[in-house]
């Protein structure tokens, strides 16, 4: 079974290499090979669910007692996350066969998908932080390639660069945190770190600093404020890419990494560790800001992008409240219904001839009944419809985590975000799927083919059932059984759902334009609190200031005083001696006489 884990890691890498080196001109074959590879890795991931936990490794670098290993760790974390990566990954591959069938660079696209699958698998199976960091950077590379797939568009190329550079900011802190943790525990491996902290070491401020530095990496990958700005722009990539890397897997890597870190060091058993509540508050604030932004977006993918930001904030908040299992469970359920929503939006965009503005859609329920039904199920799951959807069970655990931590402010933030989630998702559903057609593209739309709607149906079923205890326990081994009881959490869930739905129904059912479009506060939400503009100003002024300083040093100090000064001095001395060499005999006689007088003076009077 250890060999099976290595096969899971190697299969997408071999596929990516084969496509890049030999199948570039055979577009359709490349797509089929990549999809078959994703299917094989899914089968292997299902097989290892019932395999005992194991660990296999070999030394990669050895210098005295210092060594770095390449190793795979099959535990509950890895098994549950592998189902998400391979399951959603395979369905995205299947959907892409139809969505990207006419793309001229289809082979490059599927090569990027396979490279991403390899990178994400490496993060999940890694047995140490060094190996995880290597694959962490590979995920950044593959997402850069996929976001910028249509690089001919300036917006796509800019979005790819923005995602890559923003993530590098967080990754720098992540690298520092790993080194600090190694300095504390003396090991990069999860087993070695766990063994060190099992000995009840003395808690120092350095550990808190190390945890926050590592969290900086999660802020970048999981798009937490203020490093959230790259995710909405990343919707410039193909919609299946959004479903895979920006809803289900890549952005969840930061939550996965923090949950593994917290369970590895046993953070709930360490007293006096500072900075942990900061993580919970960053998650809560991100969740609230993103939900407010989503309420006034008109691009169907942008709405789902900000929804993803908001739900990631939920997960990070749960981890910061010292309940990483709740965060991981919401990660697991969210992956299925958010992938469903993104692929559903892809089907809508495809049917509406690449129209993405919801106000130019409308009436799609008659044209696309299967897509409408599955999208509606995804909407209910995201809103946490009680007792019947997976999102309800995982959100309840996050509410309970806030209550158990006795953090009422974060509990009310979570409840408010749940209300906003219901509001903006039913706003999207009412405007895009109900009412009458608002454009020729919507009027000419028709249901997508089986390669697109079959993944939607599968994901819709998963969005309904993966929260149930038996299924969740099988597919997500870390899942702790959900026991229903009346209380604050259930009351907040139901009340937020009702309020959000009624507001959306009142404002957006059968409307022709946004009634809040001219509202001043809504304008702030629509413009994303002007955070991107502020960043542009700060970066622009910062670059201009640095450029001005460099220009001053280069032109005045280096060019003017140093290089130019020496050059002018040498030229002046040369011209002086040049004038002395005039060729005039009388002049030479005068100079000779002056020289004789000077020698006599120095010899007689000075000495």
SENU-595562 format. One record per residue (C-alpha): x, y, z; residue in one letter; residue number from 1. Coordinates in nm, 2 decimals. Layout:
       px       py       pz   rest    nr
        X        Y        Z      a   NUM
...
***
This chain:
       px       py       pz   rest    nr
     0.00     0.00     0.00      x     1
     0.30     0.23     0.04      x     2
     0.37     0.17    -0.33      x     3
     0.01     0.27    -0.40      x     4
     0.07     0.61    -0.23      x     5
     0.38     0.67    -0.45      x     6
     0.17     0.57    -0.76      x     7
    -0.09     0.83    -0.66      x     8
     0.18     1.09    -0.65      x     9
     0.36     0.98    -0.97      x    10
     0.06     0.93    -1.20      x    11
    -0.03     1.29    -1.26      x    12
     0.34     1.39    -1.29      x    13
     0.40     1.12    -1.56      x    14
     0.09     1.24    -1.74      x    15
     0.19     1.60    -1.74      x    16
     0.54     1.51    -1.87      x    17
     0.39     1.28    -2.14      x    18
     0.16     1.56    -2.26      x    19
     0.43     1.82    -2.26      x    20
     0.69     1.61    -2.43      x    21
     0.49     1.40    -2.67      x    22
     0.12     1.49    -2.70      x    23
     0.12     1.87    -2.76      x    24
    -0.01     1.84    -3.11      x    25
    -0.26     1.56    -3.03      x    26
    -0.50     1.77    -2.84      x    27
    -0.79     1.53    -2.79      x    28
    -0.56     1.24    -2.70      x    29
    -0.39     1.46    -2.44      x    30
    -0.72     1.55    -2.29      x    31
    -0.83     1.19    -2.26      x    32
    -0.49     1.08    -2.11      x    33
    -0.52     1.35    -1.85      x    34
    -0.88     1.26    -1.76      x    35
    -0.79     0.89    -1.74      x    36
    -0.50     0.97    -1.51      x    37
    -0.74     1.17    -1.28      x    38
    -0.98     0.87    -1.28      x    39
    -0.69     0.63    -1.18      x    40
    -0.58     0.85    -0.89      x    41
    -0.94     0.87    -0.77      x    42
    -0.97     0.49    -0.77      x    43
    -0.64     0.46    -0.58      x    44
    -0.75     0.73    -0.33      x    45
    -1.07     0.53    -0.26      x    46
    -0.86     0.21    -0.21      x    47
    -0.63     0.37     0.05      x    48
    -0.93     0.49     0.26      x    49
    -0.94     0.16     0.44      x    50
    -0.56     0.11     0.46      x    51
    -0.39     0.15     0.80      x    52
    -0.20     0.46     0.86      x    53
     0.16     0.44     0.74      x    54
     0.47     0.64     0.66      x    55
     0.74     0.58     0.41      x    56
     1.04     0.80     0.34      x    57
     1.40     0.82     0.21      x    58
     1.68     1.07     0.29      x    59
     1.72     1.34     0.02      x    60
     1.99     1.55     0.17      x    61
     2.22     1.44     0.46      x    62
     2.48     1.67     0.61      x    63
     2.60     1.53     0.95      x    64
     2.30     1.51     1.17      x    65
     2.10     1.74     0.95      x    66
     1.89     1.57     0.69      x    67
     1.59     1.64     0.47      x    68
     1.37     1.36     0.36      x    69
     1.12     1.29     0.09      x    70
     0.84     1.10     0.25      x    71
     0.47     1.02     0.23      x    72
     0.23     1.01     0.53      x    73
    -0.10     0.82     0.50      x    74
    -0.31     0.93     0.79      x    75
    -0.67     1.05     0.85      x    76
    -0.58     1.40     0.72      x    77
    -0.42     1.28     0.40      x    78
    -0.69     1.02     0.32      x    79
    -0.98     1.26     0.36      x    80
    -0.81     1.54     0.17      x    81
    -0.71     1.30    -0.11      x    82
    -1.08     1.22    -0.18      x    83
    -1.15     1.59    -0.22      x    84
    -0.85     1.65    -0.45      x    85
    -0.90     1.34    -0.67      x    86
    -1.28     1.34    -0.66      x    87
    -1.33     1.70    -0.76      x    88
    -1.03     1.68    -0.98      x    89
    -1.17     1.40    -1.19      x    90
    -1.51     1.57    -1.23      x    91
    -1.34     1.89    -1.34      x    92
    -1.14     1.69    -1.60      x    93
    -1.46     1.53    -1.72      x    94
    -1.64     1.86    -1.74      x    95
    -1.34     2.02    -1.92      x    96
    -1.36     1.77    -2.20      x    97
    -1.67     1.94    -2.32      x    98
    -1.61     2.30    -2.19      x    99
    -1.26     2.32    -2.36      x   100
    -1.33     2.11    -2.67      x   101
    -1.27     2.40    -2.91      x   102
    -0.98     2.55    -2.73      x   103
    -0.67     2.58    -2.94      x   104
    -0.44     2.51    -2.65      x   105
    -0.63     2.22    -2.50      x   106
    -0.32     2.00    -2.46      x   107
    -0.15     2.28    -2.26      x   108
    -0.46     2.32    -2.04      x   109
    -0.48     1.95    -1.95      x   110
    -0.10     1.94    -1.90      x   111
    -0.15     2.22    -1.64      x   112
    -0.44     2.03    -1.48      x   113
    -0.22     1.72    -1.44      x   114
     0.07     1.93    -1.30      x   115
    -0.17     2.09    -1.05      x   116
    -0.30     1.74    -0.95      x   117
     0.06     1.63    -0.89      x   118
     0.14     1.94    -0.69      x   119
    -0.17     1.92    -0.47      x   120
    -0.12     1.55    -0.41      x   121
     0.23     1.62    -0.29      x   122
     0.11     1.88    -0.03      x   123
    -0.15     1.63     0.10      x   124
     0.08     1.33     0.13      x   125
     0.40     1.51     0.24      x   126
     0.54     1.38     0.57      x   127
     0.75     1.70     0.65      x   128
     0.74     2.07     0.60      x   129
     1.02     2.09     0.35      x   130
     0.85     1.86     0.11      x   131
     0.52     2.04     0.17      x   132
     0.69     2.37     0.09      x   133
     0.83     2.24    -0.23      x   134
     0.49     2.12    -0.35      x   135
     0.34     2.44    -0.21      x   136
     0.54     2.64    -0.46      x   137
     0.46     2.40    -0.74      x   138
     0.09     2.46    -0.67      x   139
     0.17     2.83    -0.71      x   140
     0.34     2.77    -1.04      x   141
     0.06     2.54    -1.18      x   142
    -0.21     2.79    -1.07      x   143
    -0.02     3.07    -1.25      x   144
    -0.02     2.87    -1.57      x   145
    -0.39     2.78    -1.54      x   146
    -0.51     3.13    -1.45      x   147
    -0.31     3.27    -1.74      x   148
    -0.42     3.00    -1.98      x   149
    -0.58     3.27    -2.21      x   150
    -0.27     3.49    -2.17      x   151
    -0.36     3.67    -2.49      x   152
    -0.60     3.87    -2.28      x   153
    -0.42     4.13    -2.08      x   154
    -0.67     4.08    -1.79      x   155
    -0.58     3.70    -1.77      x   156
    -0.21     3.77    -1.78      x   157
    -0.23     4.04    -1.52      x   158
    -0.45     3.81    -1.29      x   159
    -0.19     3.53    -1.32      x   160
     0.09     3.76    -1.22      x   161
    -0.12     3.91    -0.94      x   162
    -0.19     3.57    -0.79      x   163
     0.17     3.46    -0.82      x   164
     0.32     3.77    -0.66      x   165
     0.06     3.79    -0.38      x   166
     0.12     3.43    -0.28      x   167
     0.49     3.49    -0.27      x   168
     0.44     3.75     0.00      x   169
     0.27     3.49     0.22      x   170
     0.52     3.22     0.12      x   171
     0.81     3.43     0.25      x   172
     0.65     3.43     0.60      x   173
     0.57     3.06     0.56      x   174
     0.94     2.98     0.49      x   175
     1.06     3.18     0.79      x   176
     0.80     3.01     1.01      x   177
     0.92     2.66     0.90      x   178
     1.28     2.75     0.99      x   179
     1.17     2.89     1.33      x   180
     0.98     2.57     1.40      x   181
     1.28     2.37     1.31      x   182
     1.49     2.57     1.54      x   183
     1.24     2.50     1.82      x   184
     1.17     2.13     1.76      x   185
     1.49     2.03     1.58      x   186
     1.30     1.85     1.30      x   187
     1.11     1.92     0.98      x   188
     0.90     1.60     0.99      x   189
     0.55     1.60     1.14      x   190
     0.64     1.29     1.35      x   191
     0.96     1.46     1.49      x   192
     0.77     1.78     1.57      x   193
     0.49     1.59     1.74      x   194
     0.74     1.39     1.95      x   195
     0.91     1.71     2.06      x   196
     0.59     1.87     2.18      x   197
     0.46     1.55     2.33      x   198
     0.74     1.61     2.59      x   199
     0.56     1.92     2.72      x   200
     0.83     2.17     2.64      x   201
     0.84     2.52     2.78      x   202
     0.62     2.75     2.58      x   203
     0.81     3.06     2.44      x   204
     0.70     3.36     2.24      x   205
     0.91     3.22     1.95      x   206
     0.66     2.94     1.90      x   207
     0.37     3.19     1.87      x   208
     0.58     3.39     1.62      x   209
     0.65     3.07     1.43      x   210
     0.28     2.98     1.41      x   211
     0.19     3.32     1.29      x   212
     0.46     3.32     1.03      x   213
     0.34     2.98     0.90      x   214
    -0.01     3.12     0.90      x   215
     0.12     3.40     0.66      x   216
     0.16     3.12     0.40      x   217
    -0.20     3.01     0.46      x   218
    -0.32     3.38     0.43      x   219
    -0.17     3.38     0.08      x   220
    -0.29     3.04    -0.04      x   221
    -0.63     3.06     0.13      x   222
    -0.68     3.43     0.04      x   223
    -0.73     3.58     0.38      x   224
    -0.74     3.96     0.42      x   225
    -0.53     4.15     0.34      x   226
    -0.38     3.90     0.09      x   227
    -0.72     3.82    -0.05      x   228
    -0.71     4.04    -0.36      x   229
    -0.58     3.78    -0.60      x   230
    -0.86     3.53    -0.58      x   231
    -1.15     3.73    -0.75      x   232
    -0.91     3.84    -1.03      x   233
    -0.82     3.47    -1.08      x   234
    -1.17     3.42    -1.22      x   235
    -1.01     3.52    -1.56      x   236
    -0.90     3.16    -1.60      x   237
    -1.13     2.90    -1.75      x   238
    -1.43     2.82    -1.53      x   239
    -1.33     2.46    -1.46      x   240
    -1.00     2.59    -1.33      x   241
    -1.20     2.81    -1.09      x   242
    -1.39     2.51    -0.97      x   243
    -1.07     2.31    -0.91      x   244
    -0.81     2.54    -0.78      x   245
    -1.01     2.84    -0.65      x   246
    -1.30     2.66    -0.48      x   247
    -1.21     2.30    -0.39      x   248
    -0.84     2.24    -0.35      x   249
    -0.57     2.50    -0.39      x   250
    -0.73     2.76    -0.17      x   251
    -0.81     2.49     0.08      x   252
    -0.44     2.40     0.11      x   253
    -0.38     2.68     0.36      x   254
    -0.65     2.55     0.59      x   255
    -0.53     2.19     0.55      x   256
    -0.17     2.30     0.64      x   257
    -0.28     2.49     0.95      x   258
    -0.50     2.21     1.07      x   259
    -0.21     1.96     1.03      x   260
     0.02     2.20     1.21      x   261
    -0.22     2.25     1.50      x   262
    -0.29     1.88     1.55      x   263
     0.09     1.80     1.51      x   264
     0.20     2.03     1.79      x   265
    -0.12     1.96     1.99      x   266
    -0.19     2.33     2.01      x   267
    -0.50     2.29     2.23      x   268
    -0.28     2.15     2.51      x   269
    -0.02     2.43     2.51      x   270
    -0.10     2.70     2.76      x   271
    -0.01     3.06     2.72      x   272
     0.05     3.05     2.35      x   273
     0.00     3.40     2.21      x   274
    -0.14     3.50     1.87      x   275
    -0.38     3.22     1.81      x   276
    -0.69     3.43     1.85      x   277
    -0.54     3.66     1.58      x   278
    -0.59     3.37     1.34      x   279
    -0.96     3.34     1.43      x   280
    -1.02     3.71     1.40      x   281
    -0.85     3.73     1.06      x   282
    -1.08     3.45     0.94      x   283
    -1.39     3.62     1.08      x   284
    -1.30     3.96     0.93      x   285
    -1.22     3.80     0.59      x   286
    -1.55     3.61     0.60      x   287
    -1.75     3.93     0.67      x   288
    -1.57     4.15     0.42      x   289
    -1.60     3.90     0.14      x   290
    -1.97     3.84     0.21      x   291
    -2.04     4.21     0.19      x   292
    -1.85     4.24    -0.13      x   293
    -2.04     3.95    -0.28      x   294
    -2.38     4.11    -0.23      x   295
    -2.32     4.37    -0.50      x   296
    -2.12     4.18    -0.77      x   297
    -2.28     4.12    -1.11      x   298
    -2.04     3.88    -1.26      x   299
    -2.16     3.52    -1.18      x   300
    -1.81     3.40    -1.12      x   301
    -1.71     3.70    -0.91      x   302
    -2.00     3.63    -0.68      x   303
    -1.89     3.27    -0.63      x   304
    -1.53     3.39    -0.59      x   305
    -1.62     3.62    -0.30      x   306
    -1.84     3.35    -0.16      x   307
    -1.53     3.12    -0.16      x   308
    -1.33     3.39     0.03      x   309
    -1.61     3.41     0.28      x   310
    -1.63     3.04     0.34      x   311
    -1.25     3.01     0.37      x   312
    -1.27     3.27     0.64      x   313
    -1.52     3.04     0.82      x   314
    -1.26     2.76     0.80      x   315
    -0.97     2.97     0.92      x   316
    -1.19     3.10     1.20      x   317
    -1.26     2.75     1.32      x   318
    -0.89     2.66     1.31      x   319
    -0.81     2.97     1.51      x   320
    -1.08     2.88     1.76      x   321
    -0.88     2.56     1.83      x   322
    -1.12     2.33     1.64      x   323
    -0.93     2.23     1.33      x   324
    -1.16     1.93     1.28      x   325
    -1.46     2.17     1.23      x   326
    -1.25     2.37     0.98      x   327
    -1.15     2.05     0.79      x   328
    -1.51     1.92     0.79      x   329
    -1.63     2.25     0.63      x   330
    -1.34     2.23     0.39      x   331
    -1.46     1.88     0.29      x   332
    -1.83     1.97     0.24      x   333
    -1.76     2.31     0.08      x   334
    -1.54     2.15    -0.18      x   335
    -1.83     1.96    -0.33      x   336
    -2.10     2.22    -0.34      x   337
    -1.87     2.50    -0.44      x   338
    -1.73     2.29    -0.72      x   339
    -2.09     2.23    -0.82      x   340
    -2.17     2.60    -0.82      x   341
    -1.86     2.69    -1.03      x   342
    -1.92     2.42    -1.28      x   343
    -2.28     2.52    -1.29      x   344
    -2.18     2.87    -1.36      x   345
    -1.95     2.74    -1.63      x   346
    -2.25     2.56    -1.79      x   347
    -2.45     2.88    -1.78      x   348
    -2.16     3.08    -1.93      x   349
    -2.11     2.82    -2.20      x   350
    -2.49     2.81    -2.29      x   351
    -2.51     3.19    -2.29      x   352
    -2.22     3.23    -2.53      x   353
    -1.97     3.33    -2.26      x   354
    -2.20     3.60    -2.10      x   355
    -2.11     3.63    -1.73      x   356
    -2.33     3.93    -1.62      x   357
    -2.63     3.79    -1.43      x   358
    -2.84     4.10    -1.54      x   359
    -2.80     3.98    -1.90      x   360
    -2.93     3.63    -1.82      x   361
    -3.27     3.55    -1.67      x   362
    -3.53     3.28    -1.75      x   363
    -3.27     3.00    -1.76      x   364
    -3.49     2.76    -1.56      x   365
    -3.69     2.69    -1.88      x   366
    -3.39     2.66    -2.10      x   367
    -3.16     2.47    -1.87      x   368
    -3.37     2.26    -1.62      x   369
    -3.09     2.02    -1.51      x   370
    -2.84     2.30    -1.45      x   371
    -3.10     2.50    -1.27      x   372
    -3.19     2.21    -1.04      x   373
    -2.83     2.13    -0.96      x   374
    -2.73     2.49    -0.91      x   375
    -3.03     2.53    -0.68      x   376
    -2.91     2.23    -0.47      x   377
    -2.56     2.39    -0.45      x   378
    -2.72     2.72    -0.34      x   379
    -2.91     2.55    -0.06      x   380
    -2.60     2.36     0.05      x   381
    -2.39     2.68     0.06      x   382
    -2.66     2.85     0.25      x   383
    -2.68     2.56     0.50      x   384
    -3.04     2.46     0.45      x   385
    -3.12     2.27     0.77      x   386
    -3.10     1.89     0.80      x   387
    -3.09     1.81     0.43      x   388
    -2.76     1.97     0.30      x   389
    -2.39     1.91     0.38      x   390
    -2.33     2.28     0.44      x   391
    -2.57     2.28     0.73      x   392
    -2.38     2.02     0.93      x   393
    -2.04     2.17     0.88      x   394
    -2.15     2.53     0.95      x   395
    -2.32     2.41     1.27      x   396
    -1.98     2.27     1.39      x   397
    -1.82     2.61     1.32      x   398
    -2.09     2.79     1.52      x   399
    -2.04     2.54     1.80      x   400
    -1.67     2.60     1.79      x   401
    -1.73     2.97     1.85      x   402
    -1.97     2.89     2.14      x   403
    -1.73     2.65     2.30      x   404
    -1.46     2.91     2.28      x   405
    -1.70     3.16     2.45      x   406
    -1.62     3.40     2.17      x   407
    -1.96     3.57     2.12      x   408
    -1.84     3.84     1.88      x   409
    -1.71     3.58     1.63      x   410
    -2.03     3.38     1.68      x   411
    -2.24     3.68     1.58      x   412
    -2.01     3.75     1.29      x   413
    -2.05     3.39     1.17      x   414
    -2.43     3.42     1.20      x   415
    -2.43     3.75     1.01      x   416
    -2.22     3.60     0.73      x   417
    -2.46     3.31     0.71      x   418
    -2.74     3.56     0.65      x   419
    -2.54     3.75     0.39      x   420
    -2.46     3.42     0.22      x   421
    -2.82     3.33     0.18      x   422
    -2.90     3.69     0.05      x   423
    -2.63     3.70    -0.22      x   424
    -2.68     3.34    -0.34      x   425
    -3.06     3.38    -0.38      x   426
    -3.00     3.72    -0.54      x   427
    -2.79     3.53    -0.80      x   428
    -3.04     3.25    -0.84      x   429
    -3.35     3.48    -0.87      x   430
    -3.18     3.71    -1.13      x   431
    -3.00     3.45    -1.34      x   432
    -3.25     3.16    -1.34      x   433
    -3.60     3.31    -1.28      x   434
    -3.79     3.59    -1.44      x   435
    -3.77     3.66    -1.81      x   436
    -3.48     3.66    -2.06      x   437
    -3.28     3.99    -2.05      x   438
    -3.07     3.92    -2.36      x   439
    -3.05     3.73    -2.68      x   440
    -2.78     3.51    -2.54      x   441
    -3.01     3.40    -2.25      x   442
    -3.30     3.35    -2.49      x   443
    -3.09     3.12    -2.72      x   444
    -2.94     2.92    -2.43      x   445
    -3.00     2.55    -2.41      x   446
    -2.91     2.27    -2.18      x   447
    -2.55     2.15    -2.19      x   448
    -2.45     1.80    -2.29      x   449
    -2.39     1.49    -2.08      x   450
    -2.02     1.55    -2.03      x   451
    -2.12     1.87    -1.85      x   452
    -2.44     1.78    -1.67      x   453
    -2.33     1.44    -1.54      x   454
    -2.06     1.60    -1.32      x   455
    -2.32     1.85    -1.20      x   456
    -2.56     1.57    -1.10      x   457
    -2.28     1.38    -0.91      x   458
    -2.17     1.69    -0.73      x   459
    -2.53     1.78    -0.64      x   460
    -2.58     1.43    -0.48      x   461
    -2.25     1.48    -0.29      x   462
    -2.36     1.83    -0.18      x   463
    -2.67     1.67    -0.02      x   464
    -2.52     1.36     0.14      x   465
    -2.15     1.42     0.24      x   466
    -2.25     1.58     0.57      x   467
    -2.44     1.27     0.69      x   468
    -2.24     1.09     0.96      x   469
    -2.19     0.75     0.80      x   470
    -2.08     0.90     0.46      x   471
    -1.87     1.17     0.62      x   472
    -1.70     0.92     0.85      x   473
    -1.62     0.70     0.55      x   474
    -1.49     0.97     0.31      x   475
    -1.34     1.21     0.57      x   476
    -1.18     1.00     0.85      x   477
    -1.13     1.30     1.07      x   478
    -1.50     1.37     1.09      x   479
    -1.65     1.37     1.43      x   480
    -2.02     1.27     1.44      x   481
    -2.27     1.55     1.44      x   482
    -2.53     1.53     1.71      x   483
    -2.83     1.74     1.66      x   484
    -2.96     1.95     1.94      x   485
    -3.16     2.27     1.99      x   486
    -2.95     2.57     2.09      x   487
    -2.79     2.90     1.98      x   488
    -2.62     2.74     1.68      x   489
    -2.93     2.59     1.53      x   490
    -3.13     2.91     1.60      x   491
    -2.87     3.13     1.43      x   492
    -2.86     2.89     1.13      x   493
    -3.24     2.90     1.08      x   494
    -3.29     3.27     1.15      x   495
    -3.00     3.38     0.92      x   496
    -3.14     3.16     0.64      x   497
    -3.49     3.30     0.67      x   498
    -3.38     3.66     0.69      x   499
    -3.14     3.63     0.40      x   500
    -3.40     3.46     0.18      x   501
    -3.68     3.71     0.26      x   502
    -3.45     4.00     0.18      x   503
    -3.34     3.85    -0.15      x   504
    -3.70     3.76    -0.24      x   505
    -3.82     4.11    -0.16      x   506
    -3.55     4.29    -0.35      x   507
    -3.46     4.07    -0.65      x   508
    -3.75     3.84    -0.75      x   509
    -3.87     3.95    -1.10      x   510
    -3.66     4.27    -1.10      x   511
    -3.51     4.42    -1.41      x   512
    -3.22     4.61    -1.24      x   513
    -3.05     4.61    -0.91      x   514
    -3.26     4.83    -0.67      x   515
    -2.95     4.89    -0.46      x   516
    -2.73     5.00    -0.75      x   517
    -2.75     5.37    -0.65      x   518
    -2.71     5.32    -0.28      x   519
    -2.39     5.47    -0.14      x   520
    -2.30     5.18     0.09      x   521
    -2.38     4.93    -0.18      x   522
    -2.14     5.12    -0.41      x   523
    -1.86     5.06    -0.15      x   524
    -1.94     4.69    -0.15      x   525
    -1.95     4.68    -0.53      x   526
    -1.61     4.84    -0.54      x   527
    -1.47     4.60    -0.29      x   528
    -1.41     4.86    -0.02      x   529
    -1.16     5.02    -0.27      x   530
    -0.89     4.79    -0.13      x   531
    -0.75     4.71    -0.48      x   532
    -0.74     5.08    -0.56      x   533
    -0.56     5.15    -0.23      x   534
    -0.31     4.87    -0.31      x   535
    -0.26     5.02    -0.65      x   536
    -0.19     5.36    -0.50      x   537
     0.05     5.23    -0.23      x   538
     0.24     5.01    -0.48      x   539
     0.24     5.29    -0.74      x   540
     0.36     5.56    -0.50      x   541
     0.61     5.32    -0.35      x   542
     0.75     5.22    -0.69      x   543
     0.77     5.59    -0.79      x   544
     0.95     5.69    -0.47      x   545
     1.20     5.41    -0.50      x   546
     1.25     5.49    -0.87      x   547
     1.30     5.86    -0.78      x   548
     1.56     5.77    -0.52      x   549
     1.75     5.54    -0.75      x   550
     1.73     5.79    -1.04      x   551
     1.88     6.06    -0.80      x   552
     2.16     5.83    -0.69      x   553
     2.23     5.72    -1.04      x   554
     2.22     6.06    -1.21      x   555
     2.37     6.29    -0.95      x   556
     2.58     6.07    -0.72      x   557
     2.71     5.80    -0.96      x   558
     2.68     5.97    -1.29      x   559
     2.74     6.33    -1.18      x   560
     2.99     6.31    -0.89      x   561
     3.17     5.98    -0.92      x   562
     3.19     5.86    -1.28      x   563
     3.13     6.20    -1.44      x   564
     3.35     6.39    -1.18      x   565
     3.66     6.17    -1.24      x   566
     3.60     6.18    -1.61      x   567
     3.59     6.56    -1.61      x   568
     3.89     6.59    -1.38      x   569
     4.10     6.37    -1.61      x   570
     3.99     6.56    -1.91      x   571
     4.07     6.90    -1.75      x   572
     4.42     6.78    -1.65      x   573
     4.48     6.64    -2.00      x   574
     4.38     6.97    -2.15      x   575
     4.61     7.17    -1.92      x   576
     4.91     6.96    -2.01      x   577
     4.80     6.97    -2.37      x   578
     4.82     7.35    -2.37      x   579
     5.17     7.33    -2.23      x   580
     5.28     7.12    -2.52      x   581
     5.24     7.41    -2.77      x   582
     5.55     7.37    -2.98      x   583
     5.66     7.73    -2.92      x   584
     6.04     7.76    -2.86      x   585
     6.01     8.08    -2.66      x   586
     5.75     7.93    -2.43      x   587
     5.97     7.63    -2.37      x   588
     6.26     7.87    -2.28      x   589
     6.04     8.06    -2.03      x   590
     5.93     7.73    -1.87      x   591
     6.29     7.61    -1.85      x   592
     6.40     7.93    -1.69      x   593
     6.12     7.92    -1.43      x   594
     6.22     7.56    -1.35      x   595
     6.58     7.66    -1.29      x   596
     6.48     7.94    -1.06      x   597
     6.25     7.70    -0.87      x   598
     6.53     7.45    -0.82      x   599
     6.77     7.72    -0.70      x   600
     6.51     7.85    -0.46      x   601
     6.43     7.50    -0.32      x   602
     6.80     7.41    -0.29      x   603
     6.93     7.73    -0.13      x   604
     6.65     7.89     0.07      x   605
     6.43     7.60     0.17      x   606
     6.69     7.34     0.26      x   607
***
